[in-house]
Amino acid sequence: MLYYIDMDTKEDLIKATLLAFRRVAKMYARIEDLPIPVEEGLEVTTREAHMIQAVGEHKQMSVTQAAAHFGVTKSAASQMVAKLAKKGFLLKKQAAHSNKEFELSLTLLGEKAFQAHEQLHGKDMAGLVERMSTFSLSQVATLSVLLEAFEAVMHQRLAGRSKE
């Protein structure tokens, strides 16, 4: 929902859209820290569940692939992997093709977390698909292009910060 802002020009509409995007981004960041129950007395954050989901969907994944998948540094991905391996959700083994790379796979506990996240994620995805199914193809395409623009600007900003 775009809050009331005088929208007399295209620039005003763009600014209102950017404000809405910021609100969504802040809510998404809060959601990433919410717990997902895996079993009695055990939960993962949504952020952790997303890493588990990525590994589970690909059956095997390297740390480098995980970093690329999430748009984070290899160091950040490696830290998350180490945390999830320590908690018993991921297995991390030396890749057969490289002594510098590790292959990731889910443990049985990781499979449980994967399923718990799938149930929760499925409800959210169904809600989004239902709401967006009323959009025309051109509206969905416009949204896709808009998100690509956001991503490009954010990538450029982050790339600039890593050189400082």
N, C-alpha and C positions, 0 to 999 in steps of 0.2 A: 504494500500500500504506500503510495507516494503521499507524504504529508503535504498539507497545503503550502505551496510556495507560488508566488506569482510566476506564471509560466507564459510570458508574453513572447518569448523568443525560443528558438531551437537551443540556444546556449543555456537558457533557464531550464529547459526540459532535460538537457544532458546533466546539468548540475544536480537536479532533483533525482535523476536516475543514479548518479554516483553516490548521493547520500543514502539512497535505498540500498545500494550494493554494500556500502560500509556497514549498515545495520545488519544485513544478512551475514556478512563476513564475521562480525562480532558475535552474532548468535551461533554461527557455525563453530567458531573457536570455543565457545562455552560448551557446546554439544560434544566436541572432541574429548573433553575431560569428564563427561558423564560416565558413570559405571554401567557395565553390562554384566548381569549375573551369569556365571558359567555353571556353577554348581553350588551347593550349600557352603557358604563361607568363602567363596572365591569369585572374584569379578575381575574384569579388565576394563580399561578406559576405552572409549570409542576409538581414540587414536591408536591404541594397541590393537584393537579388534580390526582396524583397517589394514594394519601390517599383516595380521594373521589371515585376513581375508585374501589379500594379494598373494601370499604364499600358497594358501589353500586352492585358489583358483588356478594357479600356474603349476601346481603340484611340486615343482622345484623352481627355485628362484635364487639368483645370486644377490649379494648385498648391493652390488653396482646396479643391477636391474631394479631392486627395491628402491634405491635412491632416485633413479630416473623415473620410476612409476609415480612416486610421490612428489617429485620436484624438490627434493632436499639434497643436501650434501651427502657424500658417501659416509662421512663421519657421523652425521645425524642418524642415518639409516643404521649404521653399525652399532651405535649406542642403543637404539631401540631393539635391534636384534639381540644384542647381549642381554638386555633386560628381560626380553621374552624367553630367551633360552634359559636364563637363570631361574625364571618362574616356572619352567617346564612346558612351555607352549610350543617352542621351536627347537628343532635339531639343526645344528650348524656343523657341517663337515667340510673338510678340504675338498675342493673341486678336483676331479681327476685330470682335467686339462690344464690346471694352473696352480702353482703353489702360492699364488698371491690372492686367490679368490676362494670364497666359501659358497657352498650350496646350502640352501635353506629348505627345510621341509617341516610339516606339522607333526607333533607328537599326538598321542591319543587325546591328551588334555587340550592340545591345540585344535583338534577336530571338534571337540565339544564347544570350545569358544567360537570356532568358525560357525557352527550350527546356531549357537545362541545369537550371534550377530546377524546371521542370515534371517532369522525370524524377525528380529527388530527392524533390520534394514528393509526387509520385504514389505512391512507395513508402510514405512516412509515412502518407499519407491512406488508402491501402489497408489498412495495418495497423490504423489507428484504426477504420475502418469495420468491418473484420472483428471486432475486439474488441468494438465497441459494438453490433454486429448481434445479439448475444445479449441485449441490454438490452430490457426491455419499453418500449412507447411511453410509459408513465407515468414510467419511470425517465429516459428521454431528456428528457421534458418537465420533470421535476424538475431535471435537470442544467442545462437551458436557463434555468430560473427562478433557479437558484443563481448561474449566471454573470451574469445580469442584475443580481442583488443585489450581487455583487462589483463589477461595472462601475459601478453607481450610487454606491456608497460611495467607490470610487477617483476617480470623476469629481468628486464633491463635495470630496474631499480636495485634488485637484489645482486645482480652481477656487478653493478657499480660499487655496492657496499663491500663486496668480498675483496675488492682491490685496494680498499682503504687500509 
